[in-house]
Amino acid sequence: MTITMYGITNCDTIKKARVWLESRDVPYRFHDYRAEGIEAGKLNGWVGKVGWEKLLNKGSTTFRELPEADKQGLEEKKAKALMLAKPTMIKRPVLEVGDSILVGFKPDVYEEAVGGK
């Protein structure tokens, strides 16, 4: 099973999730949004699985710093365009486990999805 974690390296939640995976010897690949961006096809797939509302982090500094006009009238197309332009608005981490994805870090959910040693 291939596991990929998406996020940014200096995020505290990412750090916690990485420690959790590594302490259980769960192999994964890390994809840094700042260095690698995010592909439209990948984001569309996630939105299809969990919805844009779950992926868009309205509490992020990046989102809060947007002009008010960009925050108004949010719907799927606009939200996806914002996340593609500034991937740091995507909730972190996004963990791809095979064909499914987990958004955010909850140890019990990770345990059920990936187990470990």
N, C-alpha and C positions, 0 to 999 in steps of 0.2 A: 504494500500500500504506500503510495507516494503522498507525502504531507508537505505542503508549502504554507508558510506563514507570510502574510502581507502586512506591512506597516512601516514605521519609521524607527530608526535605531534609538533615538533618545526618548522615546515614549515610555513612561513608567509601567503602563499595562503590558506593553510588549516585553519589557525586561522581566516582569513577573511570569508571563507565559513562557518565555524562553527558558528561564530557570526551571519552571515546572517540567517542561519537556526534557530538558537536559538531565535533570535529576532522576528521570525515569528511563534514561537511555533511549528516548524516542527520536529517531532520525528525522530531520526535516530540512527543508531549504528555506532560507529567508529572502524575501523579495522586498527591497527598500523602495517605497514609492518615490522618495526624493531622488534617488539615483537612477531608478529604472522606469518610473512612471507606471501607468496602468493602461492596458489596451482596452479600446471600446468594446470589443467582443467579450473580453473577460468580465468587464463591469456589467454588460448586458446580461450575461449568464447569471451573475450573482443576483442582479435585480429580479430576474425571472424566478430565482429560487427563494429569495427571502424578502423581496420588495425594496424599493428605494428608501422607504421611510426608516427601515432598520439599518440601512447602510450609511445614510447621511447623518453625520455627527454635528447636530446643531449647537452642541456645547463646545465645539472646537474653537480655538483662537482664530483659525483661518475663517470659519463661518461667521463668527461674531464680528470680524473686521470687514466683512463684505458691506458694500453700500446697501442701504435699506431697500432700494429698488430691486436688487438681486435676491433679496430674501422674501420679497412679496410674491404671492401667486405661485408658490412652489407646486410643481407637479412633476411627474416622472421625467419628461424630456428635459426640463430645466434643471432638475436635480442631477441627472446624469451628466449634463453639460458642465455643471459646476464641479462635480467630482472628477471628471476627466481633466478639467483645466487645473484643478488644485486637489490632487489626490489626498492631501493631508486632511481633507474634510470627510474622508471615509473612516467610519468607526474602526477602532483597532483593538486587537488584531482581527484580521480575517484569516481563518485557518481552513485551507482546503484539505479535506481528508477523502481521498478517492474522488467520488462524484458529489460529495456533500460539502457544505461549508458551515463553519461556526463563526459567528460574529461576536466579538468581545471575548473576555477571558473569565470563565467560571470553572474552577478546578473540577467540580463534580461532573460538568458537561464534558470537559476534556477527558476525564477518567473513563467515562462511558464510551466516548468516541475513539480514543486511541490507546487507552490502558497504559501500558508501560511495564517496567520490570516488577 
